[in-house]
Amino acid sequence: MDSKSDDDRKEIRQRADLRIPALGSGSDYTVFVDHLGIASMNLGYEGEDREGIYHSIYDDFYWYTHFSDTDFSYGRALSQTVGSAVMRLADADLLPYDFTALADTIHKYTDELQKLLKKKQDEIAEQNKEVEDGDLVANADPKKPYVPPAVEEVPPHLNFAPLLNASEVLARSAKRYQKALDSVTTDGGLALGQPLIKSLNAKLIQSERKLTSAEGLPGRPWYQHMVYAPGFYTGYGVKTIPGVREAIEQKKWKEADQQMTRVGTVLEDEAALIDSAAAELEKQR
């Protein structure tokens, strides 16, 4: 069964590349991305059998060669994919980070948060009307005990300004960096000396770390990444901009505002680093 939504399929058809999904937890990358702020990736193929047999007592060599991948076609394809990606990353003169893609993704996450709040507001407002009108009691099974929910306060309007403004700053910085990078790129090569490349790489490798906060997420300081974390109650499942998202889900409105300010600061720090790298490239024009 295809797990992609209509919006996912529409975006895949319209984009020239593929958006990289967010990482949650449950694998070796957890400590790197969520705690240390080291850019990580989980590569794999899925679709035919929903990621195959996972931690089964039957997945020994006999089972693999007789039932799963008898001629190693799938294993070879994945090995070639991962190997090519690792070699291209390792052999790149300049770390091949695409900050415009990052900025676009942050825009997507902030849009999702605003929609999440609106959905909460609409759901609670509708539930309150059904409680006040007696609809819930009227529709309840008379043979089963039923206590209608209490009327709740409709979620307030939150201050998304710090998050939205920082997202715009990040987008401008990403565009500046890409323009500067394009100006020193000729026939796929960089018109840069090794000392400058080394200086730029030293900055770029810190870009993921800029998205962390030593204070960590509310109630779980070990998780220091402000954009990605497994959900507090969902285990492996990822939450994007988790401090804000989970505060909204748990109806902690004051905390949601506070976390938006924190994430905004982190994004502005990221933008400052990208601007610094762009400024170095601009000097070579």
C-alpha positions in Angstrom: 0.0 0.0 0.0 1.3 3.4 -0.9 1.8 5.5 2.2 2.3 8.8 0.4 -0.4 11.4 0.6 -1.9 13.3 -2.4 0.2 16.3 -1.5 3.4 14.1 -1.4 2.7 12.7 -4.9 1.9 16.1 -6.3 5.1 17.6 -5.0 7.2 14.6 -6.4 5.8 15.3 -9.8 6.4 19.0 -9.7 9.9 19.1 -8.2 13.2 18.6 -10.1 14.6 16.7 -7.1 13.3 14.8 -4.1 12.7 16.3 -0.7 14.6 14.4 2.0 12.2 13.3 4.7 12.9 14.1 8.4 14.8 11.6 10.5 13.2 10.4 13.7 14.9 7.8 15.9 15.5 4.1 16.2 18.8 3.9 14.3 22.5 4.7 14.6 22.0 8.3 13.5 20.0 9.3 16.5 22.9 10.4 18.7 24.5 12.2 15.8 21.7 14.3 14.6 19.5 14.7 17.7 22.2 15.2 20.3 25.4 16.3 18.5 24.0 18.1 15.5 25.9 16.2 12.9 24.2 16.0 9.5 23.0 12.5 8.9 21.2 10.5 6.2 19.3 7.2 6.1 19.4 5.7 2.6 17.2 2.8 1.6 14.6 1.5 -0.9 11.1 0.6 -0.1 7.7 0.2 -1.8 7.4 -3.5 -2.7 7.5 -5.0 0.7 7.5 -2.1 3.2 11.2 -2.4 4.0 11.4 -6.2 4.1 11.9 -8.4 7.1 12.9 -6.4 10.2 14.8 -8.2 13.0 13.2 -11.5 12.2 14.7 -14.8 13.6 14.4 -16.1 10.0 16.5 -13.5 8.2 19.7 -15.7 8.1 21.8 -16.2 5.0 19.7 -19.2 3.8 16.5 -17.2 4.0 18.0 -14.2 2.3 19.5 -16.2 -0.7 16.5 -18.4 -1.2 13.5 -16.1 -0.5 14.5 -12.4 -0.1 17.2 -11.4 -2.6 18.2 -14.6 -4.4 20.6 -13.0 -6.9 21.6 -10.0 -4.7 20.0 -7.5 -7.1 18.5 -5.4 -4.3 21.5 -5.6 -2.0 23.8 -4.6 -4.9 21.6 -1.7 -5.9 21.5 -0.3 -2.4 25.3 -0.8 -1.9 25.9 1.1 -5.2 23.6 3.9 -4.1 25.1 4.3 -0.7 28.7 3.9 -2.0 28.2 6.5 -4.7 26.7 8.9 -2.3 29.5 8.5 0.2 32.3 8.8 -2.4 30.7 11.9 -3.9 30.4 13.5 -0.5 34.0 12.5 0.5 35.5 13.6 -2.8 33.7 17.0 -3.1 36.2 19.9 -2.8 33.5 22.0 -1.0 30.8 20.4 1.2 27.8 20.1 -1.1 25.2 21.6 1.2 22.0 23.0 -0.4 20.8 25.7 1.9 18.0 26.8 -0.4 16.5 23.3 0.1 16.9 23.7 3.9 15.1 27.1 3.8 12.3 25.7 1.7 11.9 22.8 4.1 11.8 25.2 7.1 9.0 27.2 5.4 7.1 23.9 5.0 7.5 23.1 8.6 6.3 26.5 9.8 3.3 26.3 7.5 2.4 22.9 9.1 2.6 24.4 12.6 0.2 27.2 11.7 -2.2 24.7 10.1 -1.9 22.5 13.2 -2.9 25.4 15.5 -5.8 26.3 13.2 -7.0 22.7 13.3 -6.8 22.7 17.1 -8.8 25.9 17.3 -11.5 24.6 14.9 -11.8 21.2 16.6 -12.2 22.6 20.1 -14.6 25.3 18.9 -16.8 22.7 17.2 -16.6 20.4 20.2 -17.7 23.2 22.5 -20.7 23.9 20.2 -21.7 20.2 20.3 -21.4 20.1 24.1 -23.5 23.3 24.5 -26.1 22.1 22.0 -26.4 18.7 23.6 -25.4 16.9 20.4 -22.9 14.7 22.0 -25.3 13.4 24.6 -28.1 13.0 22.1 -25.9 10.9 19.8 -24.4 8.8 22.6 -25.4 5.1 23.0 -28.2 5.1 25.7 -27.1 1.6 26.8 -23.6 2.7 27.6 -22.5 5.2 30.3 -21.4 8.5 28.7 -20.0 11.7 30.2 -19.6 14.5 27.6 -16.3 16.4 27.6 -16.1 19.7 29.4 -16.2 23.0 27.5 -12.6 23.9 26.7 -10.9 27.3 26.1 -10.3 27.7 22.4 -6.5 27.9 21.7 -5.3 31.5 21.6 -3.5 33.1 18.6 0.2 32.4 19.0 3.1 34.6 18.1 4.6 33.0 15.0 6.5 36.2 14.2 9.9 35.1 15.6 9.7 31.8 13.7 8.4 33.3 10.4 10.9 36.2 10.4 13.8 33.9 11.1 12.6 31.6 8.3 12.6 34.6 5.9 16.1 35.6 7.0 17.3 32.0 6.4 15.8 32.0 2.9 17.6 35.2 2.0 20.9 34.0 3.3 20.5 30.7 1.4 19.8 32.5 -1.8 22.8 34.7 -1.3 25.1 31.8 -0.7 23.8 29.9 -3.7 24.3 32.9 -5.9 27.8 33.4 -4.6 28.6 29.7 -5.1 27.3 29.8 -8.7 29.5 32.8 -9.5 32.7 30.8 -8.7 31.6 27.5 -10.3 32.8 26.8 -13.8 32.0 23.6 -15.7 31.3 21.9 -12.4 34.5 23.0 -10.8 35.4 25.6 -8.3 37.6 28.6 -9.1 38.9 28.7 -5.5 42.2 28.1 -3.9 42.7 25.3 -1.3 43.1 27.7 1.6 39.7 29.3 0.9 38.1 25.9 0.4 39.5 24.7 3.7 38.2 27.8 5.5 34.7 27.5 3.9 34.5 23.8 4.8 35.3 24.6 8.4 32.3 26.9 8.5 29.9 24.7 6.5 30.5 21.7 8.7 29.2 23.7 11.7 25.9 24.5 9.9 24.0 21.5 11.4 25.4 22.2 14.8 24.0 25.7 14.6 20.5 24.1 14.7 21.1 22.8 18.2 20.7 24.3 21.6 22.7 23.2 24.7 19.5 23.7 26.8 17.7 21.0 24.7 14.0 20.4 24.3 11.5 20.9 27.2 11.6 17.9 29.5 14.3 16.1 27.6 17.6 18.1 27.4 19.5 15.3 25.8 17.7 16.1 22.5 19.4 19.3 21.5 18.3 19.6 17.8 15.7 22.3 17.5 14.3 21.2 14.1 14.3 17.4 14.4 13.6 14.9 17.2 11.5 11.8 17.8 8.2 12.5 19.4 8.0 12.5 23.2 5.1 10.0 23.0 5.6 8.5 19.5 8.9 6.6 19.9 10.6 6.4 16.6 8.2 8.8 14.8 9.7 12.2 14.0 8.5 15.6 15.1 9.7 18.6 13.1 10.4 21.8 15.1 9.5 19.6 18.1 9.5 22.2 20.8 6.8 24.2 19.1 4.8 21.3 17.6 4.5 19.3 20.8 3.6 22.4 22.9 0.7 23.0 20.5 -0.3 19.3 20.6 -0.2 19.3 24.4 -2.0 22.7 24.6 1.0 24.4 26.3 0.4 27.8 24.7 3.0 29.8 26.7 5.6 27.2 26.1 4.8 27.2 22.4 5.5 31.0 22.2 8.7 30.5 24.1 9.9 27.7 21.9 9.2 29.8 18.7 11.5 32.4 20.0 14.2 29.8 20.7 13.9 28.2 17.3 13.9 31.7 15.7 17.2 32.4 17.4 18.7 29.1 16.2 17.6 29.8 12.6 19.0 33.3 12.7 22.4 31.9 13.9 22.2 29.4 11.0 21.6 32.3 8.6 24.5 34.3 10.0 26.8 31.4 9.3 25.6 31.0 5.8 26.0 34.7 5.2 29.6 34.5 6.5 30.3 31.7 4.0 28.6 33.7 1.2 30.7 36.8 2.0 33.9 34.7 1.6 32.8 33.5 -1.8 31.8 37.0 -2.9 35.3 38.3 -2.3 36.4 36.0 -5.2 34.3 37.6 -7.8 
